[in-house]
Amino acid sequence: MKSTKPRLASIAIVVGAGVSVALLALAERPPAPPVPPIDYQAYTSRALREHFPNVPLVTQDKKTVRFYDDLIKDKVLIIQFMFTNCEQFCPMITPNLVRVQKELQERAANGVTMISITVDPTHDTPGVLKEYASKFHVRPGWQFLTGQKSDIDRIRRGLGVYDSDDKKIEHMNVLTIGKESTGQWLAIEGLAKPDDIVQTVLSLTAHSARTTVDQPGSRLTNR
């Protein structure tokens, strides 16, 4: 019977040579380019923009603006939904937000946008909204808005605070607070203490005077 040792030795030499060639080829291959870091905040911001319809709205001064382009793009803001005939939450929330506005203007001048959007646009014309704002001594820089009901409903759905007309009061005590450029969106009660609301807003800006581990607001999720 013929010995297989020389043949096995030949195979081992061939395999060894092949491995050496492969290793040499790998050594000579240029290193792969580094994977660029992922900007997750920018990604989140882009993903959330589909929830923000760029519909027209009208301010209390009868100026037409676009919801995304003019009101929220690249801004830190507070969004309130309300209606002037509301007798349960709005008469308490609006004065609360007046105190919030005063504090924010002192601590983050021109850094925060405040908007209130009526859910009863048939009744709440620009003139009615202007009178309502004047009644509560709202300062300049806080816009009250009306528009087509279908457009306002799209905004409410996008922000997760839509209710049918017979239940429209349910989200009147919810404020939406956001920093559009980073996709950070929070929700907090409209009747929360003014300082809690202010600190939640300032946590999204460079004006925060204190660091808190647990902000009073809760992160918005798609609903």
C-alpha positions as CSV (number, residue, x, y, z in Angstrom):
1,M,0.0,0.0,0.0
2,K,1.4,3.4,-1.0
3,S,2.2,5.9,1.7
4,T,0.0,9.1,1.7
5,K,2.5,11.2,3.8
6,P,4.2,12.9,0.9
7,R,0.9,13.9,-0.7
8,L,-0.4,15.2,2.6
9,A,2.7,17.2,3.0
10,S,2.2,18.7,-0.4
11,I,-1.3,19.7,0.4
12,A,-0.2,21.3,3.7
13,I,2.4,23.3,1.8
14,V,-0.1,24.5,-0.8
15,V,-2.7,25.4,1.9
16,G,0.0,27.2,3.9
17,A,1.1,29.1,0.9
18,G,-2.5,30.1,0.1
19,V,-3.0,31.4,3.6
20,S,0.2,33.4,3.4
21,V,-0.9,35.0,0.2
22,A,-4.3,35.8,1.6
23,L,-2.8,37.4,4.7
24,L,-0.4,39.4,2.6
25,A,-3.3,40.6,0.5
26,L,-5.2,41.7,3.6
27,A,-2.1,43.4,4.9
28,E,-1.8,45.4,1.7
29,R,-5.5,46.4,1.5
30,P,-6.1,50.0,2.5
31,P,-8.0,50.4,5.8
32,A,-11.7,51.0,5.5
33,P,-12.8,54.6,5.9
34,P,-14.1,55.4,9.4
35,V,-17.9,55.3,9.8
36,P,-19.1,58.8,10.5
37,P,-21.0,59.3,13.8
38,I,-24.7,59.3,13.5
39,D,-26.5,62.5,14.6
40,Y,-29.5,60.8,16.3
41,Q,-31.0,64.1,17.3
42,A,-31.0,65.3,13.7
43,Y,-32.4,62.0,12.5
44,T,-35.2,62.2,15.1
45,S,-35.9,65.8,14.1
46,R,-36.2,64.8,10.4
47,A,-38.4,61.8,11.3
48,L,-40.8,63.9,13.4
49,R,-41.3,66.7,10.7
50,E,-43.8,64.5,8.9
51,H,-46.1,65.1,11.9
52,F,-46.0,68.9,11.4
53,P,-48.3,69.9,8.6
54,N,-47.3,73.2,7.1
55,V,-50.8,74.5,7.0
56,P,-51.8,78.2,7.1
57,L,-53.1,79.8,10.3
58,V,-54.1,83.4,11.1
59,T,-52.9,85.3,14.1
60,Q,-54.9,87.6,16.3
61,D,-53.4,90.5,14.2
62,K,-54.9,88.9,11.0
63,K,-51.5,87.9,9.7
64,T,-51.3,84.6,7.8
65,V,-48.5,82.3,8.9
66,R,-47.4,78.7,8.1
67,F,-47.5,76.3,11.1
68,Y,-44.1,74.7,10.3
69,D,-42.2,77.3,8.4
70,D,-43.1,80.3,10.5
71,L,-44.1,79.0,13.9
72,I,-42.0,76.0,14.9
73,K,-39.1,75.5,12.6
74,D,-35.8,75.9,14.5
75,K,-37.6,77.2,17.6
76,V,-38.0,76.3,21.2
77,L,-41.7,76.7,21.9
78,I,-44.8,76.2,24.0
79,I,-48.0,75.1,22.2
80,Q,-51.4,75.4,23.9
81,F,-54.7,74.4,22.4
82,M,-57.6,76.4,23.8
83,F,-60.9,78.1,22.9
84,T,-62.2,81.4,24.2
85,N,-65.6,79.9,25.4
86,C,-63.8,77.3,27.5
87,E,-65.0,77.5,31.1
88,Q,-63.1,74.7,32.7
89,F,-59.3,74.9,32.1
90,C,-58.6,77.8,29.8
91,P,-59.5,80.6,32.2
92,M,-57.0,79.2,34.7
93,I,-54.3,78.1,32.3
94,T,-54.0,81.3,30.4
95,P,-53.2,83.4,33.5
96,N,-50.8,80.7,34.5
97,L,-49.0,81.0,31.2
98,V,-49.0,84.8,31.5
99,R,-46.7,84.3,34.5
100,V,-44.7,81.8,32.6
101,Q,-44.3,84.3,29.7
102,K,-43.1,87.0,32.1
103,E,-40.5,84.7,33.6
104,L,-39.2,83.4,30.3
105,Q,-38.9,86.9,28.9
106,E,-36.7,87.8,31.8
107,R,-34.5,84.7,31.7
108,A,-34.5,83.8,28.0
109,A,-35.4,86.9,26.1
110,N,-36.6,86.1,22.5
111,G,-35.5,82.5,23.0
112,V,-38.9,80.9,23.4
113,T,-42.0,81.1,21.2
114,M,-45.5,80.8,22.7
115,I,-48.5,79.9,20.6
116,S,-52.1,79.2,21.5
117,I,-54.3,77.6,18.8
118,T,-58.1,77.6,19.1
119,V,-60.0,74.3,18.6
120,D,-63.1,76.4,17.9
121,P,-62.1,78.4,14.8
122,T,-65.7,79.1,13.8
123,H,-66.2,81.2,16.8
124,D,-62.7,82.3,17.6
125,T,-61.9,84.8,14.8
126,P,-58.8,86.9,14.9
127,G,-60.7,89.7,16.5
128,V,-62.1,87.4,19.3
129,L,-58.6,86.0,19.9
130,K,-57.2,89.6,20.1
131,E,-59.8,90.6,22.7
132,Y,-59.1,87.4,24.7
133,A,-55.4,88.0,24.8
134,S,-56.0,91.6,25.8
135,K,-58.3,90.5,28.6
136,F,-55.5,88.5,30.2
137,H,-52.8,91.2,29.5
138,V,-50.8,88.9,27.3
139,R,-47.4,90.4,26.3
140,P,-46.2,90.8,22.7
141,G,-44.5,87.6,21.4
142,W,-47.4,85.3,22.3
143,Q,-49.5,84.4,19.2
144,F,-53.1,83.3,19.3
145,L,-54.1,81.5,16.1
146,T,-57.1,80.4,14.2
147,G,-57.6,78.7,10.8
148,Q,-59.5,76.0,9.0
149,K,-60.8,73.4,11.4
150,S,-59.5,70.5,9.3
151,D,-56.0,72.1,9.3
152,I,-56.1,72.6,13.1
153,D,-57.2,69.0,13.5
154,R,-54.2,67.8,11.5
155,I,-51.9,69.7,13.8
156,R,-53.5,68.2,16.9
157,R,-53.2,64.7,15.5
158,G,-49.6,65.2,14.6
159,L,-48.9,66.3,18.2
160,G,-51.0,63.5,19.7
161,V,-53.6,65.8,21.4
162,Y,-56.6,65.3,19.1
163,D,-60.0,64.9,20.6
164,S,-63.4,64.8,18.9
165,D,-65.6,67.9,19.4
166,D,-67.6,66.2,22.1
167,K,-64.4,65.5,24.1
168,K,-62.3,68.6,23.1
169,I,-61.9,69.6,26.7
170,E,-59.7,66.5,27.5
171,H,-56.4,67.9,26.2
172,M,-57.0,71.5,27.2
173,N,-54.7,70.9,30.3
174,V,-51.8,69.7,28.1
175,L,-49.0,71.9,27.0
176,T,-46.7,70.7,24.2
177,I,-43.1,71.9,24.7
178,G,-40.5,71.3,22.0
179,K,-37.2,72.1,20.4
180,E,-37.8,71.4,16.8
181,S,-34.2,71.4,15.6
182,T,-33.3,68.5,17.8
183,G,-36.6,66.7,17.8
184,Q,-37.1,67.0,21.6
185,W,-40.8,67.2,22.5
186,L,-42.3,67.1,26.0
187,A,-45.7,67.4,27.5
188,I,-46.7,69.0,30.8
189,E,-49.9,70.0,32.5
190,G,-51.0,73.5,31.8
191,L,-51.9,74.0,35.4
192,A,-48.5,72.9,36.6
193,K,-46.6,75.5,38.7
194,P,-45.2,78.3,36.5
195,D,-41.7,77.5,37.7
196,D,-42.0,73.9,36.7
197,I,-43.1,74.9,33.2
198,V,-40.3,77.5,33.0
199,Q,-37.7,75.0,34.0
200,T,-39.0,72.4,31.6
201,V,-38.7,75.0,28.8
202,L,-35.3,76.2,29.8
203,S,-34.0,72.6,29.9
204,L,-34.3,72.7,26.1
205,T,-32.3,76.0,25.9
206,A,-28.9,77.3,26.9
207,H,-30.5,79.3,29.7
208,S,-31.2,76.6,32.3
209,A,-30.1,77.8,35.7
210,R,-30.2,74.4,37.3
211,T,-29.8,70.8,36.2
212,T,-32.5,68.4,37.1
213,V,-32.4,64.7,36.7
214,D,-36.1,64.3,36.5
215,Q,-37.9,67.1,34.6
216,P,-41.6,67.6,35.4
217,G,-42.5,67.1,31.8
218,S,-42.9,63.7,30.1
219,R,-41.5,62.9,26.7
220,L,-44.1,62.9,23.9
221,T,-44.7,59.7,22.0
222,N,-46.6,59.1,18.8
223,R,-50.2,58.3,19.8
